[in-house]
Amino acid sequence: MKNVARLLDEKGTDVWTIEPGASVYRALEVMAEHGVGALVVMEGDRPVGIISERDYARKVILLDRGSHDTPVSRIMTAELKTVTREQTTSDCMELMTEKRIRHLPVVEDDRLIGIISIGDVVRSVISEQQYLIEQLEGYITS
């Protein structure tokens, strides 16, 4: 079973962030610019929330707010769920499923060191299962 550290080694540790006072419009620009679906909201070096495309759809569009004049802090998810490098992909999948979230910031000593998405976790699980299948096929045919 892979852990988060191995996932980050494979995918990299780039994380796109934004400040709580930035406009939702600016957050959307950053997401589009980097091809990501969420940004970690940072106050200095400390992660304080996350904003996703889902937050935008549900808390701006559906409530008829303006994205230019709504600050990120108003719609971000402040109850930030995080993981550490030592946690397994199974731990991540369980947390993501239970909390219905798609992104998990990775923290170490209260500092942001990466982020993983549900896509990263699913790819990892599929890879592990494929490896196991190949090993079992090799064992059966030998």
C-alpha positions in Angstrom: 0.0 0.0 0.0 1.4 3.4 -1.0 1.6 6.2 1.3 1.2 9.9 0.7 4.9 10.5 0.5 5.2 8.1 -2.5 2.2 9.8 -4.2 3.9 13.2 -3.8 7.2 11.8 -5.1 5.4 10.6 -8.2 3.2 13.6 -8.9 5.2 16.4 -7.4 4.6 18.9 -4.6 3.3 21.9 -6.5 0.4 23.5 -4.7 -1.4 26.6 -5.9 -2.6 28.9 -3.2 -4.6 32.1 -2.6 -5.1 34.5 0.2 -8.5 34.7 2.0 -9.0 38.4 1.0 -8.6 37.7 -2.7 -11.7 37.8 -4.9 -13.4 34.6 -6.0 -12.8 35.8 -9.5 -9.0 35.9 -8.9 -9.3 32.4 -7.5 -11.0 31.2 -10.6 -8.3 32.8 -12.8 -5.6 31.0 -10.8 -7.4 27.7 -11.1 -7.9 28.1 -14.8 -4.3 29.2 -15.3 -2.9 26.1 -13.7 -5.6 23.6 -14.7 -6.6 22.7 -11.1 -10.0 22.4 -9.4 -9.0 23.8 -6.0 -6.7 26.2 -4.2 -5.5 26.0 -0.7 -6.3 29.3 1.1 -3.2 30.5 3.1 -2.7 33.1 5.8 1.0 33.6 5.7 2.5 30.1 5.9 -0.6 28.6 7.4 -3.3 26.8 5.5 -6.7 28.1 6.7 -9.1 26.7 4.1 -9.7 25.4 0.6 -11.7 26.8 -2.3 -12.9 24.6 -5.1 -14.9 24.9 -8.3 -17.7 23.3 -6.3 -17.7 26.1 -3.7 -18.0 28.6 -6.5 -20.9 26.8 -8.1 -22.8 26.4 -4.9 -21.9 29.5 -3.0 -21.6 32.1 -5.7 -23.5 31.2 -8.8 -26.5 29.6 -7.0 -26.7 32.4 -4.5 -26.4 35.0 -7.2 -23.3 36.6 -5.7 -20.7 38.5 -7.7 -17.3 36.7 -8.1 -15.5 40.1 -8.5 -16.7 41.4 -5.1 -16.9 38.2 -3.0 -13.8 37.4 -1.1 -12.5 33.8 -1.0 -12.9 33.8 2.8 -16.7 34.1 2.3 -17.1 30.9 0.4 -14.0 28.7 1.3 -14.3 25.5 3.2 -12.7 26.5 6.5 -12.9 23.0 8.1 -9.8 21.9 6.4 -9.2 18.2 6.3 -5.5 17.4 5.8 -3.2 14.3 5.7 0.4 13.7 6.5 3.1 12.1 4.4 2.9 8.8 6.4 -0.8 8.2 5.8 -1.8 5.5 3.2 -3.8 5.9 0.1 -6.4 3.8 1.8 -6.6 6.4 4.6 -7.0 9.1 2.1 -9.7 7.3 0.1 -11.6 6.6 3.3 -11.4 10.3 4.4 -12.4 11.6 1.0 -15.3 9.2 0.7 -16.5 9.9 4.3 -16.3 13.7 4.0 -17.2 13.9 0.3 -14.1 15.9 -0.6 -11.9 15.7 -3.6 -8.7 17.4 -2.5 -6.5 16.8 0.6 -3.7 19.2 1.5 -0.6 17.5 2.9 0.9 19.1 5.9 4.0 18.5 8.0 4.7 20.5 11.2 1.6 22.7 10.3 3.2 23.6 7.0 1.7 22.9 3.6 4.0 20.5 1.6 1.6 19.2 -1.1 -1.9 18.3 -2.2 -3.5 15.2 -3.5 -6.7 14.8 -5.4 -9.2 11.9 -5.6 -7.8 11.3 -9.1 -4.3 10.8 -7.7 -5.6 8.4 -5.1 -7.7 6.4 -7.7 -4.7 6.2 -10.1 -2.5 4.9 -7.3 -5.1 2.2 -6.2 -5.5 1.1 -9.8 -1.7 0.9 -10.3 -1.4 -1.2 -7.1 -4.2 -3.5 -8.2 -2.7 -3.9 -11.6 0.7 -4.9 -10.1 -1.0 -7.4 -7.8 -2.9 -8.9 -10.8 0.4 -9.3 -12.7 2.0 -10.9 -9.7 -0.8 -13.4 -9.3 -0.9 -14.2 -13.0 2.9 -14.8 -12.9 2.4 -17.1 -9.9 -0.4 -19.0 -11.6 1.4 -19.5 -14.9 4.7 -20.6 -13.4 
